[in-house]
Amino acid sequence: MNIAFFLLPKLEVIHLTLQTTLRQTLEKMEYHRYTAVPILNEDGTYVGTVTEGDLLWFFKNNKDFTFENANRHTLAEIPLNKNNQPVRIDANMDDLISLAKVQNFVPVVDDMDKFIGIVRRSDVIEYCSDKIFNNVQANREVNSTG
């Protein structure tokens, strides 16, 4: 199976840049009800993923930070605690599945490391589940006719 089959393209993915303010980040995450969002450089390369936890730790460790001054801070100031790894579009399914086990989504990059979209863990699980249940059903049918 090709990773492109699962790809949610960049145009349909909420993503941010390092210059996005923390207020914008919080508002986008709240509006879309996301717990993690990919971050891109201005040239479109994948930088990392910001999570709710990253923002909470930043708030906790920076007493002068408030929601009122969140528009004065950017994502470039936030330490990213999780290192969400991307896969290349030509990677094999084993690589995708191993990352999907530990990430809500897997960023996908092209051969020039440009972000082209994501693969959601839920889509990988659904595909694997369908394969398993279809094989079980096929085996039952073979065993019942034999």
Buried (B, 14 or more C-beta within 10 A) or exposed (E): EEBEEBBBEBEEBEBBBBEBBBBBBBEBBEEEEBEBBBBBBEEBBBBBBBBBEBBEBBBEEEEEBEEEEBEEBBBEEBEBEBEBBBBBBEBEBEBBBEBBEEBBBBBBBBEEEBBBBBBBBEBBEEBEEEEEEEEEEEEEEEEEEE
